[in-house]
Amino acid sequence: MNKSTEVTHKIAPLIVVSGPSGVGKSTVVARALELNPLLWLSVSVTTRAPRAGEVNGASYSFVSDAQFSQMVESGHMLEWAQYAGNRYGTPREPVQASREAGVPVILEIEVQGARQVREQAPDATLVFIAPPSVAELDARLRGRGTEDEAALAARLEIAHEEMSASLEFDHVLVNADVGLTATALLELCSDPRNEDS
Ligand code: 5GP
């Protein structure tokens, strides 16, 4: 092809961070954003009630069931999933806009959502954060104290299922140390193979 007529459309990487509840995904992603503020973390929409300290529009956009359904039906979700009795989803438009503006995007989502992103955006890099051991994961989830017994049991069960999905991911990072895991994640975000130039 004639180089001068070739369309060079550069779209920034899309990094999906997934892994079982309690593994420390949010902490790792927060550290990665401190280390590289040029990354953009997508704000998910959820029907879950806010926890103490969570801020609408920053932690999540908290919506009603009807609002969530409306977003799904109108095609506004890049992906969405039912998780432990609530729905969570990624709005499509801001992800697209950031990528087109050359800003790498991170999604922090559960495994079913990661699978949908793979279908919709085959260039996405899927990263699974794994615990050093299953016992450690159980201890972290219990120690967090954010869920009642029933919700905790549901999350532990899902967490054990999610562990077996790690083989579907491009990379697995074992989160034994938040700083090291965040640094490894940043290396994947800047991997030249993730850029289409
Ligand atoms: P939590 O209730 O602990 O904030 O989140 C529960 C699970 O939902 C976590 O695994 C979290 O990563 C995931 N999650 C958060 N936002 C989204 C989203 O937009 N889509 C999907 N599929 N999962 C999400």
Residues whose N, C-alpha, C, O or C-beta is under 5 A from the ligand:
A	BS01	5GP	G19 S21 S44 V45 W80 A81 Y83 Y88 G89 T90 E108 I109 E110 G113
